[in-house]
Amino acid sequence: MAETAMDYREHDRTYHLFLGLTKYGTIAVVIILILMAIFLL
Protein backbone atom coordinates (compact mmCIF):
# COMPACT_ATOMS: atom_id res chain seq x y z
CA MET A 1 0.00 0.00 0.00
CA ALA A 2 1.41 3.38 -1.01
CA GLU A 3 1.94 5.97 1.70
CA THR A 4 0.54 9.42 0.88
CA ALA A 5 1.44 12.64 2.62
CA MET A 6 -1.40 14.51 4.33
CA ASP A 7 -1.99 18.07 3.25
CA TYR A 8 -2.93 19.37 6.69
CA ARG A 9 -3.53 22.94 5.54
CA GLU A 10 -6.10 21.80 2.98
CA HIS A 11 -7.62 19.36 5.47
CA ASP A 12 -7.98 22.14 8.05
CA ARG A 13 -9.53 24.51 5.49
CA THR A 14 -12.04 21.88 4.39
CA TYR A 15 -12.91 21.06 8.01
CA HIS A 16 -13.58 24.71 8.86
CA LEU A 17 -15.66 25.12 5.69
CA PHE A 18 -17.73 22.08 6.69
CA LEU A 19 -18.25 23.46 10.22
CA GLY A 20 -19.32 26.84 8.86
CA LEU A 21 -21.79 25.34 6.40
CA THR A 22 -23.21 23.09 9.10
CA LYS A 23 -23.58 26.01 11.52
CA TYR A 24 -25.27 28.35 9.04
CA GLY A 25 -27.40 25.55 7.62
CA THR A 26 -28.68 24.70 11.10
CA ILE A 27 -29.42 28.36 11.82
CA ALA A 28 -31.32 28.64 8.51
CA VAL A 29 -33.44 25.58 9.29
CA VAL A 30 -34.28 26.88 12.78
CA ILE A 31 -35.31 30.27 11.34
CA ILE A 32 -37.50 28.57 8.73
CA LEU A 33 -39.18 26.44 11.41
CA ILE A 34 -39.81 29.49 13.59
CA LEU A 35 -41.31 31.42 10.67
CA MET A 36 -43.51 28.44 9.78
CA ALA A 37 -44.73 28.23 13.37
CA ILE A 38 -45.57 31.94 13.40
CA PHE A 39 -47.28 32.25 10.02
CA LEU A 40 -48.93 28.84 9.60
CA LEU A 41 -50.65 28.54 12.98
C-alpha positions as CSV (number, residue, x, y, z in Angstrom):
1,M,0.0,0.0,0.0
2,A,1.4,3.4,-1.0
3,E,1.9,6.0,1.7
4,T,0.5,9.4,0.9
5,A,1.4,12.6,2.6
6,M,-1.4,14.5,4.3
7,D,-2.0,18.1,3.2
8,Y,-2.9,19.4,6.7
9,R,-3.5,22.9,5.5
10,E,-6.1,21.8,3.0
11,H,-7.6,19.4,5.5
12,D,-8.0,22.1,8.1
13,R,-9.5,24.5,5.5
14,T,-12.0,21.9,4.4
15,Y,-12.9,21.1,8.0
16,H,-13.6,24.7,8.9
17,L,-15.7,25.1,5.7
18,F,-17.7,22.1,6.7
19,L,-18.3,23.5,10.2
20,G,-19.3,26.8,8.9
21,L,-21.8,25.3,6.4
22,T,-23.2,23.1,9.1
23,K,-23.6,26.0,11.5
24,Y,-25.3,28.4,9.0
25,G,-27.4,25.5,7.6
26,T,-28.7,24.7,11.1
27,I,-29.4,28.4,11.8
28,A,-31.3,28.6,8.5
29,V,-33.4,25.6,9.3
30,V,-34.3,26.9,12.8
31,I,-35.3,30.3,11.3
32,I,-37.5,28.6,8.7
33,L,-39.2,26.4,11.4
34,I,-39.8,29.5,13.6
35,L,-41.3,31.4,10.7
36,M,-43.5,28.4,9.8
37,A,-44.7,28.2,13.4
38,I,-45.6,31.9,13.4
39,F,-47.3,32.2,10.0
40,L,-48.9,28.8,9.6
41,L,-50.7,28.5,13.0
